[in-house]
Structures are given as C-alpha cells and as structure tokens.
C-alpha cells in the first residue's frame, strides 16, 4: 500500500511540475515552434517513461523509474522557478504602457518678496517646448501665462526685474543651472513645485524590421554620453549598429534650436529621438534608455565582467560613482588584453575618452564591448546561483517603450538563427566646430556631422529595413 501511495505521489509531482514548466515556457514565448514542439515531446516522453517504469514489477525498472521521475521533477521545478522569475521581470520591464512623468517648477528672482505662487498676480512665462506643458498649464489654470521659445531671454528678464516668473520643467532648470556658466542658482528661488503625468499605451504591433534608439545618460542625469541606432530585421537576419558621436550638432525640432546630443541629456529621450529621425531621415520605432547609475551594481552582482583592450591606458576619472572631481581617488590602469573588472572599474572604462587613441569613437567602441560582455555574463550558467539578484539589479537599468511581443519575437529569432545574423557596424563622423549648446545659452565645442557619411549610414538603415 505504501509503495502504491509513493508511486502515485511521485507521478503526480512529476506531472504537476511538468505542467507548471510548460505554462511558463509558453508564457515567455521565446522558443520557435520547432524547438517548442521538440521540448514538449522530450518532456512528455521522459515523464511517461518514468511513470511506466515505476509501474513495472521488476525491481530494476522500478528503481530506474523512481530515479527518472525524481530527477525530472527536480529539473522541472528549477526550470519553473527561473522561468517564472524571468517572466515576472519581462512583464515588469516591458509592460503595456509607459508612464510619462514631468516635474515642474515656478521660479522667480531671489529678491522677490513673494514666496508662494498663491500670491502671484503677474503673468507667468512658460517655455512652450517643455514636455507635457499642456498638462502643466491645465494644473495651474487660474494664472495668466505667456509663452516663450527662449529660456535665456526670460531668465534675463527675471534677473533685471524681480517681479517676473517662469514655469519650467525641473530637468531644464537643473540642466541650465548645473551645466552652464551663465546662470547662478542662488539668483533664483522656487515658489511652486508639482508634477504631471500620464500613461501612454504602447503599440503592441510586432514588426519584422524596426529601429531602436539606444542611449545612455551619465550619473548626473545631464549628459547623454552614449547614442546608437539599432536597426533590426528578423526576416533578413540583419542588425545594423549605427554609433553616433555625442557632440553631433543637429537640429532639435522639439525646441526649434540646434544642440548636441550630449547637451540634450537632461531632457526627455523623445527630444533626441526626433532630432535623430530628422538627421538620418528614418523613423525610430522604440527608445531604450540606459541609466549608468545601475551599471556598477549589475557588474558587481555578476561578479565582474571581462573587458578586452587593444592597448594600455589610464582612465581620466577616478574610481567613483557620483562625481567628476578627479583630484582625490585612484585612477584605473587598463592593460592590453582581457581582464575581469568590477563595477567601478567598468564604469571608469565606459566614461573614458580623453586617453583613448580614437577619443569619442574609442569610448563608443568600449561601451559596445561592455554591453556585450554584460549580456554574455548574464546568460552564463554560473549566474544561476544568484539569478534573482541579477534580475533585480537590472530593474533600474533601463526604461523603454518596446512592447513585450517585439522583445520576445527578437529573442525567438536570435535563439533559432543567431549564427545566420549579419551584424553591420557604422560610425558616421564629423569635424570639430563651435555652436550654441545647452539649450542655446552657451557656445560650446561641437562636432559638425559629415552629411555624406550620415546619408550613407541612412541609406544602409533603409536598405536593411526593406530587405525580405
């Protein structure tokens, strides 16, 4: 009787773990039909074989059946655990909508006796290109407003006449106060702070070809140091990586000015996206915003990652996470060859450009190497022991408007056809020059795009998008 109960219990456990595993596999949806059917067949055959064996009379078959069902139950349980964690991560990271949140301030001259917006009787200027400005105006609907397309002119008005006010997004305000030498934060005060937000549903259409704007903002949230267009065609099995110099001086439609990609870092990535769409004459379907603040934690959770350098160099910045003050601290000596580096060391390498042979282009190449190394280490089986911690470390790494179906479709294609994929890399260049940066407030060094190279890169992107 006990033997029968044990047989039935083990058979039930194996079937339950199999069902849970199959549900998770179907939910994550990254296996092609060919591999999915094969996987299901293998799982079902092993489970049925185990159940048949434990019901045979011969002891040797009985023992083999017990061992087989025990092993498959444990394997399926672990498989379900890791797939469930992965499914939760994907669901959270690629939800059906994007929350667009913008913080706003109303500022005035420090010498203005009014400290609360409730006492304001004068009109309030607002920057008409600010993100979600209509929602901000609606929230403050009882005041009189006047639009401006020049923040500089209004800030000058406030400096000369303290009885004036400006409605400005916090990102624009912090950017101007921190990144230019024209304005002193001590000359202004905040009399109102508030936020506006809305949910924007993602387009769940799954395309065979599309372009992603991949960008990375440094720890200050001000400088957009890394910019790349990733063009994918899952039908022709091609990926085009178009690296873009952060100093590119380009038209910014959202602000009706020219500026560098670096100087647009504190603004919404849609601003840079629209500017790049105009520059390359292509539609960008998705944005993928990487927060380098999370890079250190990810690398350390992975136990470090490998970086391979073609030559020796010393980093300009010290091993730190929250400052560009390099007077105190240790700088990193990177030697030729491959070596495992920890989080702070990888961050210092990803920041470096001045001591590289190819300067900004060298940094772009190093960042590409680092991203590939992190991805490779993440997929290594040695990470299974702290898989949950690794997924948690990724939770604050990025934001994106890519939908889950597109992501899983790409994974499915890469799993089945990775060796067939053609990776094309492009590095459109330019020449050094001067231009008005920091939202048109200060002259800065810029890179004037070489339009022949830009047009060549654009043609390749369009070609891959259209390939069948």
N, C-alpha and C positions, 0 to 999 in steps of 0.2 A: 504493500500500500504506500509506504513512504517513497519507494522508488518511483511509483507512478506519479505521485504528487511532485516529486523533484523533476521528473521528465516534463510534466505539463507546465510547471513553473518556469523552467529554463526555456522551453519552447515559446511560452508566452512572452517572456522577457526579450527573446531574440526578435520576435515579430513586432513587438512594441517599439524597440529601438530602431528596427528597420523602417517602420512607418514614419517615425519622427525624423529619421535621417532623410528619407525620400522627400518628405514635405519640405524640409529645409533646402535640399538640393533644387527642388522645383521652384521654390521661392527666390533663391538667389539668382537662378536663371542665367548662369554663365557657361553652361555646357551646351554644345551644339546637339542637335537631335541624335546624330550618330553616336557621340560619346555618351549622351544621356541614356539612350536605349541599351548600350553596352554595359554601362554602370548598373542599371536596374536589373538586367539579366544576370550579371555576376552576383549581385547581392541576393536576388531571389533564389538562384541555384544553390549558393552556399548555405543559405538558411534552410531550404528544403532538404538538402543533403544531410545537414546536421540533424534535422527532425527525423528523417528516415532512419539514420544510423542509430539514434538512441532508442528507436522502437524495434530494432532487430534483437534477436535472442542471444547471438554470440557476444561474449563479453568484450572481445577486442573491438567490435563495431560499436558497442555501447559506449566504451571509453572514448573512442575516436569522436563519436557524436557529441558527447559531453564537452570534450576539449574544443571541438569546432564551434559549437554554439556559444560556449563561454568566450572564446576569442572574438567571434564576430559580434557578440553583444557588447563587449568592451570597446571594440573598434568603432562600432556604430554609435555608441554613447559618446565617445570622444569626438567623433565626426559631427554629431549633432551639436555638441557644446560649442565647438569652434565655428560651425556654420551659423548657429543661432547668434553668436556674438557678432559675426561678420554681417549678417542680415540686419541686425539692430543698428550697427554702425552705418551701413549703406542707407537705411531708411532715414536715419537722423541727418546724415550728410547730404543726401540727395532727396529732400522732401519735395512735396508737390508745389510748394510756393517759396518765395523769397520775402523775408521781412525787410523792408526798406525803412531805416530809422535815421533821422537827421536831427541833431541838436542845434538849437538856435539861441542867439544872444541878442539883446538890445544893449548897445553901448553908447556912451557919451563921454564928454571931457571930464577928467578927474575933478576939475574945479566947478563943475555944475553942481549947484546945491541940491538938485533933485536926485534922490537915491532909489526911487521906486517908480516904475512905469505908470502906476495909478495916478501920479501927479503930473504926467506929461500932457501938455496941451498943444505943443507944436507938432508939425508933421514929422514923420519918421521916414528916413530914406531906407531903401532896401535894394540889394543887389539882385537885379532881375534874372541873372543866370544861376542863382543858387538852387541847389537840389530841393525839390518839394516846396518851392517858395509859395505856391498857391495854398497849400495846406497851412503854412506858417501865417500867411496873411489872414486866412479864414479864422485861425485861432485867436488872432488879435484884431478882430474885425471892427472894433469900436474906435480905432485910431485912424488918423489921416496918414496916407502913405504917398511917397513919391519914388518912382523907380530910377535907378541909375545903372549905367553899364560900366562905370569906373569907380571902383572902391577907393582908389587913391584920391580922387577929387573930393569924395565925401569925407574921408579921413582928414584931408587938409582943411575942409570947412569946419569940422569939429575942433581941430587944433586952433583955428583962428576965432571961432565963435562957440563958446561952450554950450550955448542953448540949442544944440543940434544933436540928432540921434541917428543911429544906423542899426537896422536889423540885418544880421549877418550870421551865417552858419558858423558853428564853433570851429569846424575844420578850417574854413577860410581864415577866421580870426587868428587861431593858433598858428597857422601857417605863416601869415604875414608878420606876426609878432616874433616868431622864432627863427624864421628863415631869411629875413631881410634886415638890412641895417637902417632902413628908412623910418621905422616906427619903434616907439618905446612903449611897452605895455603899461608902464607907470603913468602914461599920459591919458589913459582911458580907464573907465570903470564900467562894470556890468550892472545894469539895473533890472534886468529880467533874463531868466533862463528857462527854457522849455524845450520839449521835444515833439516832433510829429513823426508818425509812422503809418505805413500801410502795407498790406500783404499783396504781393504780385504773383499771380498764378504762373507757373512755368508752362511752357509749351511742351506737351508730352509726345509730340511727333518724333518718331525715330527716323533720322536721315541716314543715308548711306555715306554721304560726304558733308563735311562741315568744318568750320574754323573756330578754334578756341583762342581767346586772348589770355595767355598765362602771364601773370605779373606778380612781382614780389615787392612789398613795401618794407623798409628797414624798421628797426625797433622804435624809431621816433614817430612812425606813422606819417612822416612828411615826405621822404624821398622814395620814389618808385625806382629802385635800382635795377630790377630785372624785368625785361619785357620780351615776350616771344609770341609769335603766332604759330599755333599748332594746327596744321590742316590735315584732316584725316579722311581717307576714302576706304571704307571697308570692302567695297566691291573690287576695286583695282589693287587693293592691299598696298597702299602708299601712305606715307606720313611725311609731310613737309614741315621742317622746323625752321622758322624764319626769325632769327635773332635780331633785335632792334636796339641800337645804342640808346642809352638813357638820355643822352644830350641832344637827341634829334629835335630840331627846332621846327615845329609843324603848326599848321592851322588848328585851332581848337574851336570847333563850331559852337559848342555849348556856351562859350564865354566870348565869342567874337574877337579873339585875340590870337597871337602866336605865342607859343611857350614850349618848353622842353618837357619830355615825358617825366623826367626826374622831378621837375617843379610841380607837376600835376599829382604828385603822390598823396597829398593830404585830401584830395578831392575824390569823389566817387569814381570808381574804375570805369563807369559808363562814359565819363568825360574823355578819358584816354582812348577808350574803345571807339567812340565816334570819330576822334581825331585820326586814329589809325585806319578806320574804314575809309575816310576821305583820302588819306595819303596813299594807300595801296589800292583804292578803288575796288574793294571787296566787302562783302557782308561778313560780319563776325557774329557767329551764332550764339556763342557762350563766353562767359568770362570765368576765370579760375584765379581767385585772389589768394596768394600765399602770404601768411604772416610769419616773418622770420623770427619773431619773438618765440615761437614754438619750436624752432629748429633745434635749439640746444637740448631741450627736453626729449625730443624724439630720438636724436642721435645717442644721447646717454642711455635712454631706455633700451635701445638696440644694442648697447654695449660697445658703442663706437662704430664708425663706418670707414671703409677704405677710400683713400684718395691717392691718385697716382699723378705725380708731377713730372714734367719733362725736363725740369732744371731746378736748381736751388734758388730759393728767395726767402726773404724775411718779411713778415707782414708789417704794414704801416701801423695798424691798430693793435693795441694790447689785447690780452685775453680777458675780455669783459663782455657784458651783455647789454649794458644800458647807458653807454657814453661813448663819445668820440674824443674824449680828453685822453691823450696818449702820453701824458707826462709821467704818470705813475702806472706801474704794472709791467708785466712781462710780454714781450712780443714773441711771436712764434717763428721758429726757423724751420722752414719746409725744405726737405731734402729731395733730391731727384730719386724717382722710383715710387713704389707703392708702400703705403704705411697706414695703420689704423689710427684714426684720430678721434678724440672725444668731442662733445658738443661745442664747447667754447672754441676749440681749435678749428673745427669745421666752420663755425660762424666767422672766425677771423679770416679763414681762407676765402669764404664766399664774399666777404667785404673787399678783399684786396684788389687793387688795380694799379696803383702808382708804381709798385715794384715789379710788375709783370712786364714781360717783353712786348706783349700786344695791348697793354693797358686795358681799356674798357672791353675790347674784344676778348682778351685773355680772361677777364672776370666772367664774361658770359659763358665762355667755354668751361671754366671751372665750376660755375653754378650748374651747368648741364651735367657735368661729371658727378657732382654731389647728389643731384636729384636721382640720377640713375643708380648710384651706389646705395642710396637710402632705399629705393624701391627694391633693389636686389636683396639687400639685407632683410628687409621686411618679409619677403617671400621665402627666405631661408627657413628650413625646418627647425633650425636651432632656436628660433624665436617662439616656438610653440609653448615653451615653459612659462613665458610671461606675455602671452598673446593678448590678454585682456588689457594689460598695462600699455602695451604698444598701441592698441586701437584707441585707448583713452588719450594717449599723447598726441594722436593725430586729430583729435576732436576740435582743437583750436587752431589747427594749422591753416585751414583754408575756408573760404566761402565760395559758393558757386551757384550759378543759375542753370547748370546742367541738370537734366532730368535723369531719374534712375534708369529708365529704359535705354537711353542713349549710352550710359556708362556700362550697363551690363551687356549691351549689344557689342560694344567695343571689346570688353574682356572676352566675350564669347569668340569673337573673330580672332583676337590675338592668341587665345589658347589653341585654337584649331589650326591657325595659319601663320604663326609667328615667324617661322623660318622663311616664309614667302614674302614677308613685308619688305618693301623698299623704303629706307629712311633717307630722305633728302635734306641736307642742311644748307641754309642760305644766310649770308652775312652782309646785307647791304650796308655800304659805308658812306662816308661824307667828308666834309672838310671843316676845319676849325673856323669859327667866326664869333661875332658878338650879336646879342639880341636882347630885347626886353623880356626878362623872365619874371618868376614869382608873381604871376597874375598881372603882368605888365607894369610892375612897380620898380624894377631894378635891372640895370644892364648886367648881363652875365655872359660867361663863355658858353657857346653853343656849338652843336655840330649841324652844319647845313647838309641836308640829305643830298646824296648824289642821285638825281632823279632817273638817270639811266639805269643804275643798279636797282633802285626801287621799282621801276617799271618792269625790269627783268624778273625780279622776285614776284611781283604781282602777277605776271604772265604765267609763271610756274604754278602759283597757287590756283589760278583759274583753270589751268590745264588739268591739274590733279583733281580738282573739284568736279570736272566734267567727265573724267575718264570712267569707263564702264568695266 
